[in-house]
Amino acid sequence: MTSSQMPVRLAVAGLIHETNTYAAEFAGMTPLRAFERYRGDGVVAAFNKSNHQVGGFIEGARKTGATLVPTFVGQATPSGTIEAAAYAAMKQDVLEGIRAVLPIDGVLLALHGAGVADGVEDIEGDLALAVRALVGPDVPIAAVYDLHGNMTDAMRDACDLTLPCKLYPHTDFHDRGVEAVELLLEMIRGRLTPVTATRRLPMLPYIVTTQDGFIPAEVNDVCRKLAAQGGVIDCSWFHGFPYADIAAPCPVVVCTTTGDAALAQRCADEVAQWIWLHRDEFRPTFPSPAQGIALALSADEGPVVVNEYADNPGAGTPGDGTHLLRALLNANPPAGTCCFASINDATVVAQAQRAGVGTTIQVSLGGKQGRFQGAPIEAEAYVKCITDGRFVNRPGSMFEGVRYDLGAMCRLIIHGVDVIVASRAEQVFDVEPFVLHGLDVTAYKVVAIKGANHFRAGYRTVAKHIISVDSEGLSTAAIASFPREKLVGEFWPLSDKVRFGGDAEVAG
Ligand SMILES: [Zn+2]
């Protein structure tokens, strides 16, 4: 066998965490035990056929005949700053894992982009640079990110290919993973010499979906047009993750071309300028929970999904916020017309377990994890059922096929409203948390949930209307309300006087 016939060997490694640095004050730092950690063949078993970067790497290898060499992948649900020792241990797992399988032809990294450890503000840049130092300058590295990553120069410089997902809900993680394998193979075969340019925007927009009718869909259109030019391999953008007190938690446009640095920079600048000129469309205009519930109850038909943006466990919040549930109860809707999922309160679930199904208990529900979560709801609650909290997201959901275990859960009926209580914080992706507790949401007028945007995939065929509401909370859309000690430079909308690029001419 000549070297050109040898199967190409690609190492796979990953570390995935979206860090809400503000959550650490209330829920503590994120320890090593919060991470699922997979090694060797366990990586393939965990992610095969899933909508995950690594699922895409596996499929890409299958399609192209490349050999994957899985090493270490660690991931946890979003939460507070990662403990220093936890990050150090997983960084070592990645480096030792790759070192053990050298020599290799390329490296595939599954990263988030918004990971912060105690003392390391940019864990992806730190990790990718360490991988680069280990494999040397001639082994190509491709990284696939969540678009909510906070892209840094270190991340760009360490890797040959930087590929954030493009859709929010992130239904394209798998496809981006396949693309990464295909592009990496082009590099290994000497047919592609990529060059990447970035442009950072001095703005802190709120987190908004890429579905039609929302401004990020138009940004994606601009990217798509530029990517259609000859020589452009990829043009995309990181939306950024503003719930982190770091130097630059902001959008960054990233463009990769076939060796034409000037073209890459022109494209990145053009998209960035477009976003900047449309920045006012990234300012939130949400009703309050009470306003949203009133609108939902008066809608002509249901179900109306009302989502609680400000306490979205998908952005690392404690999930025990009571602002939306309180508004729902205060509206005093007819019994059996409204339901809510899920509030995180293991104490109340345990109380329901002790009392048993069919009993009525006095609860102090939620509002225990910090001053932004609202006061606990003091009420009488009927215990309708108790479950193991395990379900699988259904086809069409963003994480379809992914297994969830939210600990023991229960369905309480409070003043005629069905309330699902979990022992862990988790956003709602589809109807499964309700189905598990015997509820058919299509029979309800109002389906109130915690989440920002990912639920839109799972509720696409269910919701007649969607109303997003905002309040105080650790993922409120009022981005300017967060204290910023580490921010470097001026950012819109903290200041309306920020200038950017050609803005000087536009503004005169
Ligand atoms: Zn994301």
Residues whose N, C-alpha, C, O or C-beta is under 5 A from the ligand:
A	BS01	ZN	D146 L147 H148
